[in-house]
């Protein structure tokens, strides 16, 4: 019954995103079944989850690694994983043909009252669910990577998605500790990547024009804008940045921002500029160290999550006691 | 001697920005003189600084409120504040005519080897320093509000600024705990507000088109993008978001971001959309509560600063022991 709280969920695809989802669900007390078509990916999944949970415990984000891991089972077939699930999170390769094939299998195996969310970051559900017999039960439920450390999820319906399931998924995502937002149209990049893209396009153009170095543009965000944006969105930020609130701010500054935007012509990121950017990045971080630095990023996100949670709620580990 | 570390600094203009600067300087151990042309603003300045420092002490960001406050003196005249200073931070009203008049007075009163930085967020130094006798000693040193809680500062020279003072100011800003970046051209909005503007323009357009609610667009940043951007810039973020680093990411995703940008026509923020946005904001935060919420923002920034500092360095209160 999809109007009941989700109790049993399936994760199809056990890459980074799928395993992050498994942690999100199990941390919230749900029973999780994971399927991946690759045998070695399936075999390693539980150990990789245990490693992530151990890191999280170190930051006070979960209490008991084994209790949470014990809620997760690896299934030997897609049918076994999906058959009993109230909710299915599809997290396979980001290719329309692959999503189409896997969602066909999910549609056949799932209960008629179950819901399937796709983790796709950029392919609208209408491009791979049109021919499914249960297509009204499918939508995009796009997380930010890694889902167990960044709570935002974007909900995007296809034209044929049953509108009644949107509020259900929204409530359930909230209940399990995520921050769902509803996107009302299948626009390219949804909302999160459109916002990221707008900032990235300006950042690339400033770098191309030599206005500042790559490292200094990065610092403008990490030591400036990002400090506010880690707990307030752009609208709340400007609402608090003028004595009379957002309309007052807009009256004062819209002309400046419009002239900035009007003077910037959208253009592809040129190859020579990409090469120059890569050169600057590889000077501060060698290619071999990318993996270590990604681990550092996740440690930093865990510490930040713990800190933000403590600011808001007192103890950061409340979350795994739903 | 400007090549020596700054020891005595002047702050001209004792509004929010000026007082924030006074805290930054005094926290780092410098002697600070403040001048403001308004008598009651001068009179209240020390108490307002003491209040901010007391908040900061509560978050473990400073050790001793009185030791820091005792480094700050209120001057009865601009000449008295500026005359002995190694460095002057101009923080008066954001109007070209006001900046021109005040900088003329500063230029006359300052030592010939002193440096004057302007806090302007949007007026290039060339628009108000052209006729000063010491114009080669002036540049923009733009902080983010409030400067004692957000470390970024943008350094922007006028065409006639002595290039030798840029590295001096950069080093001194670092030494006192700020994060300086160098902007190589007097572009509208410098770097920080161009990046903010790019994201804001997209956010307004998404809201205008009904793609998502104001609150959901805010959440996409505060519960998504901003979590990473509070400690990594946009380039480092994408460098870690593809197996082969930034060039790999650019090859995969530049076409998507370019098509997003190309489909977005720059346009002014329409008045009816601003009114609608104000309506949504005033529903969640009444006009009377704007001031309280701004205080909440500053508390949150203090807690975040303490947390980030602890993650990086151990104790957050090391900073006031330079």
Interface residues (C-beta under 8 A of the other chain):
Chain A: X122 X144 X145 X149 X150 X151 X152 X154 X179 X181 X182 X183 X184 X185 X187 X188 X189 X191 X192 X193 X194 X195 X196 X197 X198 X199 X200 X201 X202 X203 X206 X207 X209 X210 X211 X212 X213 X214 X215 X216 X217 X218 X219 X220 X221 X222 X223 X224 X225 X226 X227 X228 X229 X230 X231 X232 X233 X234 X235 X236 X238 X239 X240 X241 X243 X244 X245 X246 X247 X250 X251 X254 X255 X256 X257 X258 X259 X260 X261 X262 X263 X264 X266 X267 X268 X269 X274 X275 X277 X278 X281 X282 X285 X287 X290 X293 X294 X297 X300 X301 X303 X304 X305 X307 X308 X310 X311
Chain B: X122 X144 X145 X149 X150 X151 X152 X154 X179 X181 X182 X183 X184 X185 X187 X188 X189 X191 X192 X193 X194 X195 X196 X197 X198 X199 X200 X201 X202 X203 X206 X207 X209 X210 X211 X212 X213 X214 X215 X216 X217 X218 X219 X220 X221 X222 X223 X224 X225 X226 X227 X228 X229 X230 X231 X232 X233 X234 X235 X236 X238 X239 X240 X241 X243 X244 X245 X246 X247 X250 X251 X254 X255 X256 X257 X258 X259 X260 X261 X262 X263 X264 X266 X267 X268 X269 X274 X275 X277 X278 X281 X282 X285 X287 X290 X293 X294 X297 X300 X301 X303 X304 X305 X307 X308 X310 X311
